[in-house]
Amino acid sequence: MQNAENRGGADAAALRGSRILLVIAGGIAAYKCLDLIRRLRENGAHVRCILTRAGAEFVTPLSVETLAGQTVHTDTLALTAESEIAHIRLGQQADIVVVAPATADIMAKMAHGIADDLATSTLIAADKPTLLAPAMNTRMWQHPATARNRARLEADGVAVVGPNDGPLAEGESGPGRMAEVPEIVAAIADVLAARSGSLAGLRVLITSGPTYEPIDPVRFLGNRSSGKQGHAIAAACAEAGADVLLVSGPTAEAAPEGVETVRIETAEEMLAACEQGLPADVAICAAAVSDWRAAAPQDQKIKKPRRGEGQSDGAPTLELTENPDILATLSAPGPKRPRLVVGFAAETEDVEANAAAKLTAKGCDWILANRVAEGAVFGDDGNVIHLLTRAEGGGAPAVEQWPRMSKAEVAARLVQRIVEALSSDAETA
Ligand SMILES: Cc1cc2nc3c(=O)[nH]c(=O)nc-3n(C[C@H](O)[C@H](O)[C@H](O)COP(=O)(O)O)c2cc1C
Protein backbone atom coordinates (compact mmCIF):
# COMPACT_ATOMS: atom_id res chain seq x y z
CA MET A 1 0.00 0.00 0.00
CA GLN A 2 1.38 3.40 -0.92
CA ASN A 3 0.85 6.09 1.68
CA ALA A 4 2.26 9.51 2.52
CA GLU A 5 5.39 7.82 3.97
CA ASN A 6 6.53 6.14 0.78
CA ARG A 7 5.70 8.55 -2.00
CA GLY A 8 9.29 9.82 -1.81
CA GLY A 9 10.17 10.31 -5.49
CA ALA A 10 6.90 11.95 -6.46
CA ASP A 11 7.14 14.43 -3.60
CA ALA A 12 10.78 15.21 -4.29
CA ALA A 13 9.96 16.04 -7.93
CA ALA A 14 7.26 18.52 -6.92
CA LEU A 15 9.23 20.04 -4.04
CA ARG A 16 12.64 20.42 -5.69
CA GLY A 17 13.45 24.12 -6.00
CA SER A 18 10.04 25.21 -4.67
CA ARG A 19 9.72 28.21 -2.36
CA ILE A 20 7.60 27.53 0.69
CA LEU A 21 6.46 30.15 3.16
CA LEU A 22 5.64 28.42 6.44
CA VAL A 23 3.55 30.25 9.02
CA ILE A 24 3.95 28.65 12.44
CA ALA A 25 1.09 29.60 14.74
CA GLY A 26 0.71 29.14 18.48
CA GLY A 27 -0.30 25.55 19.02
CA ILE A 28 1.31 22.73 20.89
CA ALA A 29 2.00 20.95 17.56
CA ALA A 30 4.39 23.75 16.56
CA TYR A 31 7.30 21.53 17.60
CA LYS A 32 6.50 19.21 14.68
CA CYS A 33 7.26 22.07 12.31
CA LEU A 34 10.93 21.74 13.06
CA ASP A 35 10.80 18.26 11.53
CA LEU A 36 8.57 19.57 8.71
CA ILE A 37 11.18 22.21 7.79
CA ARG A 38 13.90 19.55 7.81
CA ARG A 39 11.90 17.20 5.55
CA LEU A 40 11.01 19.95 3.12
CA ARG A 41 14.64 21.04 2.83
CA GLU A 42 15.77 17.42 2.37
CA ASN A 43 13.43 17.35 -0.63
CA GLY A 44 15.09 20.41 -2.13
CA ALA A 45 12.57 23.08 -1.07
CA HIS A 46 13.54 26.57 0.14
CA VAL A 47 11.68 27.34 3.35
CA ARG A 48 11.04 30.77 4.83
CA CYS A 49 9.20 31.03 8.11
CA ILE A 50 6.94 33.43 9.96
CA LEU A 51 6.41 32.76 13.64
CA THR A 52 3.29 34.30 15.16
CA ARG A 53 3.71 35.97 18.54
CA ALA A 54 2.04 32.91 20.16
CA GLY A 55 4.04 30.56 17.91
CA ALA A 56 7.24 32.00 19.36
CA GLU A 57 6.06 30.84 22.80
CA PHE A 58 6.12 27.23 21.57
CA VAL A 59 9.27 27.08 19.40
CA THR A 60 12.18 29.48 19.49
CA PRO A 61 13.06 31.68 16.53
CA LEU A 62 16.61 30.35 16.87
CA SER A 63 15.55 26.70 16.30
CA VAL A 64 13.40 27.67 13.32
CA GLU A 65 16.11 29.88 11.85
CA THR A 66 18.78 27.20 12.26
CA LEU A 67 16.71 24.50 10.55
CA ALA A 68 15.39 26.76 7.79
CA GLY A 69 18.80 28.31 7.16
CA GLN A 70 17.04 31.66 6.77
CA THR A 71 16.15 34.56 9.00
CA VAL A 72 12.83 33.89 10.66
CA HIS A 73 10.20 36.62 10.49
CA THR A 74 8.61 37.13 13.86
CA ASP A 75 5.37 38.86 14.47
CA THR A 76 6.13 42.41 15.23
CA LEU A 77 4.23 45.45 14.26
CA ALA A 78 7.31 47.61 14.70
CA LEU A 79 7.00 49.74 11.61
CA THR A 80 10.38 49.54 10.01
CA ALA A 81 10.65 49.84 6.27
CA GLU A 82 11.52 46.15 6.22
CA SER A 83 8.45 44.97 8.17
CA GLU A 84 6.16 47.31 6.27
CA ILE A 85 6.84 45.59 2.97
CA ALA A 86 7.55 42.12 4.35
CA HIS A 87 3.90 41.08 4.37
CA ILE A 88 3.65 41.73 0.64
CA ARG A 89 7.11 40.48 -0.34
CA LEU A 90 7.02 37.20 1.59
CA GLY A 91 3.87 36.05 -0.18
CA GLN A 92 5.05 37.21 -3.58
CA GLN A 93 8.31 35.34 -3.26
CA ALA A 94 6.67 32.01 -2.36
CA ASP A 95 5.09 29.29 -4.49
CA ILE A 96 2.85 28.16 -1.64
CA VAL A 97 1.93 29.43 1.82
CA VAL A 98 1.56 26.73 4.49
CA VAL A 99 0.09 27.37 7.93
CA ALA A 100 1.12 24.63 10.39
CA PRO A 101 -0.13 24.32 12.99
CA ALA A 102 -3.19 26.29 11.93
CA THR A 103 -4.77 27.37 15.20
CA ALA A 104 -8.48 28.03 15.70
CA ASP A 105 -7.47 31.66 16.07
CA ILE A 106 -5.55 32.02 12.81
CA MET A 107 -8.28 30.17 10.89
CA ALA A 108 -10.88 32.56 12.33
CA LYS A 109 -8.78 35.57 11.35
CA MET A 110 -8.19 34.25 7.85
CA ALA A 111 -11.85 33.41 7.34
CA HIS A 112 -12.78 36.99 8.25
CA GLY A 113 -9.97 38.79 6.50
CA ILE A 114 -8.41 40.08 9.71
CA ALA A 115 -4.86 41.29 9.24
CA ASP A 116 -3.59 42.48 12.59
CA ASP A 117 -0.07 41.07 12.59
CA LEU A 118 2.65 40.02 10.17
CA ALA A 119 1.32 36.44 9.69
CA THR A 120 -2.28 37.41 8.97
CA SER A 121 -1.28 40.45 6.86
CA THR A 122 0.94 38.17 4.78
CA LEU A 123 -1.82 35.59 4.41
CA ILE A 124 -4.35 38.13 3.16
CA ALA A 125 -1.82 39.71 0.79
CA ALA A 126 -0.61 36.40 -0.66
CA ASP A 127 -1.94 35.47 -4.08
CA LYS A 128 -0.45 31.98 -3.87
CA PRO A 129 -2.07 28.62 -3.05
CA THR A 130 -2.51 28.24 0.70
CA LEU A 131 -2.53 25.01 2.68
CA LEU A 132 -3.61 24.69 6.31
CA ALA A 133 -2.71 21.89 8.73
CA PRO A 134 -5.15 22.53 11.59
CA ALA A 135 -4.26 21.36 15.08
CA MET A 136 -6.34 21.93 18.16
CA ASN A 137 -8.32 20.37 20.94
CA THR A 138 -11.30 18.30 19.68
CA ARG A 139 -13.85 20.68 21.18
CA MET A 140 -12.18 23.65 19.50
CA TRP A 141 -12.18 21.76 16.18
CA GLN A 142 -15.80 20.71 16.50
CA HIS A 143 -17.04 24.11 17.66
CA PRO A 144 -19.54 25.49 15.12
CA ALA A 145 -17.43 28.64 14.73
CA THR A 146 -14.35 26.62 13.67
CA ALA A 147 -16.49 24.45 11.37
CA ARG A 148 -17.90 27.62 9.76
CA ASN A 149 -14.44 29.12 9.37
CA ARG A 150 -13.03 25.95 7.81
CA ALA A 151 -15.94 25.77 5.35
CA ARG A 152 -15.48 29.47 4.48
CA LEU A 153 -11.76 28.98 3.88
CA GLU A 154 -12.29 25.89 1.74
CA ALA A 155 -14.88 27.79 -0.29
CA ASP A 156 -12.21 30.47 -0.80
CA GLY A 157 -9.97 27.78 -2.32
CA VAL A 158 -7.72 27.18 0.69
CA ALA A 159 -6.54 23.55 0.90
CA VAL A 160 -6.72 21.75 4.23
CA VAL A 161 -4.86 18.61 5.30
CA GLY A 162 -6.03 16.79 8.43
CA PRO A 163 -6.58 17.07 11.28
CA ASN A 164 -6.36 13.42 12.21
CA ASP A 165 -8.18 11.52 14.87
CA GLY A 166 -5.89 10.46 17.71
CA PRO A 167 -4.32 11.25 21.06
CA LEU A 168 -4.11 14.96 21.85
CA ALA A 169 -1.71 16.85 24.08
CA GLU A 170 -4.22 17.24 26.93
CA GLY A 171 -4.50 13.48 27.33
CA GLU A 172 -7.78 13.36 25.38
CA SER A 173 -8.34 11.66 22.06
CA GLY A 174 -10.38 12.70 19.01
CA PRO A 175 -10.17 14.76 15.83
CA GLY A 176 -7.82 17.72 16.16
CA ARG A 177 -4.36 16.14 15.99
CA MET A 178 -2.22 17.81 13.33
CA ALA A 179 -1.60 15.69 10.21
CA GLU A 180 1.73 13.86 10.44
CA VAL A 181 4.75 15.50 8.83
CA PRO A 182 4.88 13.07 5.83
CA GLU A 183 1.18 13.79 5.20
CA ILE A 184 1.81 17.55 5.20
CA VAL A 185 4.82 17.11 2.90
CA ALA A 186 2.63 15.06 0.52
CA ALA A 187 -0.15 17.67 0.62
CA ILE A 188 2.34 20.47 -0.17
CA ALA A 189 3.70 18.42 -3.08
CA ASP A 190 0.16 17.89 -4.39
CA VAL A 191 -0.67 21.58 -4.34
CA LEU A 192 2.63 22.45 -6.03
CA ALA A 193 2.20 19.76 -8.68
CA ALA A 194 -1.29 21.04 -9.50
CA ARG A 195 0.11 24.45 -10.46
CA SER A 196 -0.37 25.74 -13.93
CA GLY A 197 1.14 23.82 -16.79
CA SER A 198 1.45 20.25 -15.52
CA LEU A 199 -1.57 19.07 -17.60
CA ALA A 200 -0.97 21.50 -20.48
CA GLY A 201 -1.95 20.07 -23.86
CA LEU A 202 -4.23 17.40 -22.38
CA ARG A 203 -8.00 17.15 -22.69
CA VAL A 204 -9.83 16.04 -19.57
CA LEU A 205 -13.49 15.04 -19.49
CA ILE A 206 -15.15 15.26 -16.06
CA THR A 207 -18.66 14.40 -14.92
CA SER A 208 -20.07 15.94 -11.76
CA GLY A 209 -23.23 16.21 -9.68
CA PRO A 210 -26.35 14.05 -9.62
CA THR A 211 -28.65 13.13 -12.46
CA TYR A 212 -32.36 13.84 -12.30
CA GLU A 213 -34.57 11.20 -13.94
CA PRO A 214 -38.09 12.49 -14.62
CA ILE A 215 -41.14 10.66 -13.33
CA ASP A 216 -43.50 13.33 -14.65
CA PRO A 217 -43.01 17.06 -15.43
CA VAL A 218 -42.67 17.96 -11.72
CA ARG A 219 -41.13 14.89 -10.06
CA PHE A 220 -37.84 13.14 -10.51
CA LEU A 221 -35.54 10.43 -9.14
CA GLY A 222 -32.30 11.99 -7.93
CA ASN A 223 -29.67 11.80 -5.22
CA ARG A 224 -27.83 14.01 -2.76
CA SER A 225 -24.65 14.60 -4.79
CA SER A 226 -23.64 18.27 -4.50
CA GLY A 227 -21.14 18.33 -7.37
CA LYS A 228 -18.52 19.87 -5.08
CA GLN A 229 -15.90 17.16 -5.68
CA GLY A 230 -16.33 16.96 -9.46
CA HIS A 231 -16.31 20.75 -9.81
CA ALA A 232 -13.19 21.00 -7.60
CA ILE A 233 -11.46 18.47 -9.87
CA ALA A 234 -12.48 20.42 -12.96
CA ALA A 235 -11.10 23.63 -11.43
CA ALA A 236 -7.82 21.90 -10.45
CA CYS A 237 -7.36 20.35 -13.92
CA ALA A 238 -7.99 23.73 -15.58
CA GLU A 239 -5.58 25.40 -13.14
CA ALA A 240 -3.01 22.77 -14.16
CA GLY A 241 -3.41 23.81 -17.79
CA ALA A 242 -5.76 21.09 -19.13
CA ASP A 243 -8.48 21.69 -21.68
CA VAL A 244 -11.45 20.66 -19.50
CA LEU A 245 -14.96 19.63 -20.46
CA LEU A 246 -17.24 19.40 -17.42
CA VAL A 247 -20.54 17.60 -17.90
CA SER A 248 -22.62 18.53 -14.89
CA GLY A 249 -25.94 17.41 -13.49
CA PRO A 250 -28.12 19.90 -11.60
CA THR A 251 -26.03 21.48 -8.83
CA ALA A 252 -25.71 24.78 -7.03
CA GLU A 253 -21.97 24.88 -7.86
CA ALA A 254 -20.88 27.62 -10.24
CA ALA A 255 -19.09 26.60 -13.45
CA PRO A 256 -15.35 26.79 -12.68
CA GLU A 257 -13.43 29.53 -14.45
CA GLY A 258 -11.87 28.50 -17.76
CA VAL A 259 -13.86 25.25 -17.96
CA GLU A 260 -16.28 24.41 -20.77
CA THR A 261 -19.37 23.32 -18.86
CA VAL A 262 -22.31 21.43 -20.33
CA ARG A 263 -25.34 21.17 -18.07
CA ILE A 264 -27.56 18.11 -18.40
CA GLU A 265 -30.29 16.49 -16.31
CA THR A 266 -30.53 12.77 -17.09
CA ALA A 267 -28.02 9.91 -17.33
CA GLU A 268 -28.80 9.50 -21.04
CA GLU A 269 -28.07 13.21 -21.64
CA MET A 270 -24.87 12.89 -19.61
CA LEU A 271 -23.67 9.94 -21.68
CA ALA A 272 -24.50 11.75 -24.95
CA ALA A 273 -22.57 14.86 -23.82
CA CYS A 274 -19.58 12.72 -22.76
CA GLU A 275 -19.51 10.85 -26.06
CA GLN A 276 -19.67 14.14 -27.94
CA GLY A 277 -16.79 15.39 -25.81
CA LEU A 278 -14.46 12.57 -26.86
CA PRO A 279 -11.63 12.09 -27.67
CA ALA A 280 -10.09 12.91 -24.30
CA ASP A 281 -6.80 11.92 -22.69
CA VAL A 282 -8.37 11.45 -19.27
CA ALA A 283 -11.95 10.85 -18.14
CA ILE A 284 -12.94 11.37 -14.51
CA CYS A 285 -16.43 10.19 -13.62
CA ALA A 286 -17.28 11.95 -10.36
CA ALA A 287 -21.02 12.27 -11.04
CA ALA A 288 -23.49 10.24 -9.01
CA VAL A 289 -25.43 8.85 -11.94
CA SER A 290 -28.82 7.40 -11.12
CA ASP A 291 -28.70 3.64 -11.78
CA TRP A 292 -32.35 3.62 -12.79
CA ARG A 293 -34.92 5.86 -14.42
CA ALA A 294 -38.69 5.69 -14.73
CA ALA A 295 -39.55 3.27 -17.53
CA ALA A 296 -42.36 5.50 -18.78
CA PRO A 297 -42.11 9.12 -17.60
CA GLN A 298 -45.51 10.77 -17.87
CA ASP A 299 -46.13 13.89 -19.99
CA GLN A 300 -48.65 15.23 -17.48
CA LYS A 301 -48.36 15.46 -13.71
CA ILE A 302 -49.50 12.21 -12.11
CA LYS A 303 -52.57 13.19 -10.06
CA LYS A 304 -53.46 11.88 -6.64
CA PRO A 305 -57.00 10.48 -6.96
CA ARG A 306 -59.62 12.58 -5.19
CA ARG A 307 -61.54 11.07 -2.29
CA GLY A 308 -64.62 9.22 -3.41
CA GLU A 309 -63.30 8.31 -6.86
CA GLY A 310 -63.64 4.71 -5.89
CA GLN A 311 -59.96 3.72 -5.68
CA SER A 312 -58.90 2.04 -2.45
CA ASP A 313 -55.15 2.64 -2.93
CA GLY A 314 -54.15 5.80 -4.78
CA ALA A 315 -50.37 5.13 -4.86
CA PRO A 316 -49.16 4.50 -8.40
CA THR A 317 -46.56 1.82 -9.12
CA LEU A 318 -43.31 3.17 -10.52
CA GLU A 319 -41.66 0.86 -13.00
CA LEU A 320 -37.92 1.40 -13.35
CA THR A 321 -35.48 0.62 -16.10
CA GLU A 322 -31.68 0.59 -16.00
CA ASN A 323 -29.72 3.64 -17.07
CA PRO A 324 -26.66 3.45 -19.31
CA ASP A 325 -23.42 2.87 -17.38
CA ILE A 326 -21.30 5.91 -18.26
CA LEU A 327 -18.11 4.77 -16.48
CA ALA A 328 -18.25 1.31 -18.10
CA THR A 329 -19.01 2.84 -21.51
CA LEU A 330 -16.05 5.24 -21.34
CA SER A 331 -13.80 2.40 -20.05
CA ALA A 332 -14.68 -0.01 -22.86
CA PRO A 333 -11.66 -0.81 -25.08
CA GLY A 334 -11.64 0.98 -28.41
CA PRO A 335 -9.97 3.78 -30.32
CA LYS A 336 -11.82 6.46 -28.34
CA ARG A 337 -10.99 5.10 -24.87
CA PRO A 338 -9.17 7.79 -22.87
CA ARG A 339 -5.67 6.77 -21.73
CA LEU A 340 -6.79 7.00 -18.13
CA VAL A 341 -10.35 6.45 -16.90
CA VAL A 342 -11.06 7.28 -13.26
CA GLY A 343 -14.28 6.44 -11.43
CA PHE A 344 -15.65 7.29 -7.99
CA ALA A 345 -17.36 4.88 -5.63
CA ALA A 346 -19.50 6.10 -2.75
CA GLU A 347 -19.85 3.12 -0.44
CA THR A 348 -21.74 2.67 2.81
CA GLU A 349 -19.81 -0.48 3.87
CA ASP A 350 -16.70 -2.54 2.95
CA VAL A 351 -15.31 0.45 1.08
CA GLU A 352 -12.17 -1.22 -0.32
CA ALA A 353 -13.76 -4.57 -1.23
CA ASN A 354 -16.71 -2.93 -2.99
CA ALA A 355 -14.45 -0.45 -4.77
CA ALA A 356 -12.16 -3.29 -5.94
CA ALA A 357 -15.20 -5.13 -7.34
CA LYS A 358 -16.31 -1.92 -9.12
CA LEU A 359 -12.84 -1.43 -10.62
CA THR A 360 -13.04 -4.90 -12.20
CA ALA A 361 -16.69 -4.67 -13.21
CA LYS A 362 -16.36 -1.29 -14.96
CA GLY A 363 -12.96 -1.81 -16.59
CA CYS A 364 -11.68 1.60 -15.47
CA ASP A 365 -8.09 2.25 -14.35
CA TRP A 366 -8.57 3.88 -10.97
CA ILE A 367 -11.35 4.17 -8.42
CA LEU A 368 -11.48 6.87 -5.77
CA ALA A 369 -13.62 5.35 -3.07
CA ASN A 370 -15.16 7.12 -0.14
CA ARG A 371 -17.50 6.16 2.61
CA VAL A 372 -20.95 7.71 2.68
CA ALA A 373 -22.13 7.56 6.27
CA GLU A 374 -24.66 9.62 8.12
CA GLY A 375 -24.81 12.30 5.47
CA ALA A 376 -21.00 12.60 5.15
CA VAL A 377 -19.39 12.99 1.69
CA PHE A 378 -22.42 14.29 -0.22
CA GLY A 379 -22.43 18.03 0.30
CA ASP A 380 -19.58 17.84 2.82
CA ASP A 381 -16.52 20.03 2.18
CA GLY A 382 -14.06 17.30 3.11
CA ASN A 383 -13.40 13.78 1.92
CA VAL A 384 -11.48 10.66 2.98
CA ILE A 385 -10.32 8.80 -0.11
CA HIS A 386 -9.01 5.30 -0.81
CA LEU A 387 -7.36 5.30 -4.24
CA LEU A 388 -7.47 1.88 -5.91
CA THR A 389 -5.21 1.41 -8.89
CA ARG A 390 -5.71 -1.50 -11.26
CA ALA A 391 -2.74 -3.87 -11.16
CA GLU A 392 -1.02 -4.70 -14.42
CA GLY A 393 -1.70 -8.39 -15.13
CA GLY A 394 -4.94 -8.54 -13.17
CA GLY A 395 -3.73 -8.94 -9.55
CA ALA A 396 -5.28 -7.26 -6.54
CA PRO A 397 -5.42 -3.47 -6.95
CA ALA A 398 -2.93 -1.27 -5.10
CA VAL A 399 -4.65 0.75 -2.39
CA GLU A 400 -3.53 4.14 -1.18
CA GLN A 401 -5.29 5.75 1.78
CA TRP A 402 -5.38 9.51 1.86
CA PRO A 403 -5.87 11.38 5.12
CA ARG A 404 -9.00 13.47 5.54
CA MET A 405 -8.61 16.54 3.35
CA SER A 406 -10.72 19.17 1.65
CA LYS A 407 -12.28 18.39 -1.71
CA ALA A 408 -9.93 20.99 -3.24
CA GLU A 409 -6.98 19.08 -1.77
CA VAL A 410 -8.38 15.76 -3.09
CA ALA A 411 -8.56 17.43 -6.50
CA ALA A 412 -4.96 18.68 -6.23
CA ARG A 413 -3.70 15.25 -5.21
CA LEU A 414 -5.61 13.59 -8.02
CA VAL A 415 -4.06 16.01 -10.51
CA GLN A 416 -0.61 15.12 -9.18
CA ARG A 417 -1.33 11.40 -9.56
CA ILE A 418 -2.56 11.94 -13.12
CA VAL A 419 0.56 13.93 -14.04
CA GLU A 420 2.78 11.16 -12.59
CA ALA A 421 0.81 8.36 -14.30
CA LEU A 422 0.82 10.00 -17.73
CA SER A 423 4.49 10.95 -17.53
CA SER A 424 5.52 7.40 -16.53
CA ASP A 425 3.33 6.13 -19.42
CA ALA A 426 5.21 8.44 -21.75
CA GLU A 427 8.57 7.25 -20.39
CA THR A 428 7.73 3.57 -20.97
CA ALA A 429 6.13 4.17 -24.40
C1 LIG B 1 -0.42 25.63 26.26
C2 LIG B 1 -1.30 26.13 25.13
C3 LIG B 1 -1.51 25.31 24.06
C4 LIG B 1 -2.34 25.74 22.99
N1 LIG B 1 -2.54 24.90 21.95
C5 LIG B 1 -3.36 25.30 20.94
C6 LIG B 1 -3.61 24.43 19.86
O1 LIG B 1 -3.10 23.31 19.76
N2 LIG B 1 -4.44 24.87 18.88
C7 LIG B 1 -5.03 26.09 18.92
O2 LIG B 1 -5.81 26.40 18.01
N3 LIG B 1 -4.80 26.94 19.93
C8 LIG B 1 -3.99 26.58 20.94
N4 LIG B 1 -3.75 27.43 21.98
C9 LIG B 1 -4.34 28.78 21.94
C10 LIG B 1 -3.51 29.69 21.03
O3 LIG B 1 -2.16 29.72 21.43
C11 LIG B 1 -4.11 31.12 21.07
O4 LIG B 1 -5.41 31.09 20.49
C12 LIG B 1 -3.25 32.13 20.35
O5 LIG B 1 -3.86 33.38 20.42
C13 LIG B 1 -3.02 31.75 18.90
O6 LIG B 1 -2.34 32.80 18.23
P1 LIG B 1 -1.92 32.66 16.70
O7 LIG B 1 -3.07 32.04 16.00
O8 LIG B 1 -1.66 34.07 16.28
O9 LIG B 1 -0.67 31.86 16.66
C14 LIG B 1 -2.92 27.03 23.04
C15 LIG B 1 -2.67 27.85 24.13
C16 LIG B 1 -1.88 27.42 25.16
C17 LIG B 1 -1.62 28.34 26.34
The ligand as a Gaussian input file, in Angstrom:
#p B3LYP/6-31G(d) Opt

LIG

0 1
 C       -0.421000      25.631000      26.263000
 C       -1.296000      26.128000      25.129000
 C       -1.514000      25.306000      24.055000
 C       -2.335000      25.736000      22.989000
 N       -2.541000      24.900000      21.949000
 C       -3.364000      25.298000      20.941000
 C       -3.611000      24.425000      19.855000
 O       -3.100000      23.314000      19.761000
 N       -4.441000      24.873000      18.875000
 C       -5.032000      26.086000      18.921000
 O       -5.813000      26.400000      18.009000
 N       -4.795000      26.941000      19.926000
 C       -3.987000      26.579000      20.940000
 N       -3.747000      27.432000      21.981000
 C       -4.338000      28.776000      21.940000
 C       -3.514000      29.693000      21.033000
 O       -2.160000      29.718000      21.427000
 C       -4.107000      31.118000      21.071000
 O       -5.405000      31.093000      20.490000
 C       -3.248000      32.130000      20.347000
 O       -3.861000      33.385000      20.424000
 C       -3.024000      31.752000      18.898000
 O       -2.343000      32.804000      18.231000
 P       -1.924000      32.664000      16.699000
 O       -3.068000      32.043000      16.005000
 O       -1.657000      34.071000      16.284000
 O       -0.673000      31.863000      16.665000
 C       -2.919000      27.030000      23.041000
 C       -2.674000      27.853000      24.127000
 C       -1.877000      27.423000      25.164000
 C       -1.617000      28.343000      26.340000

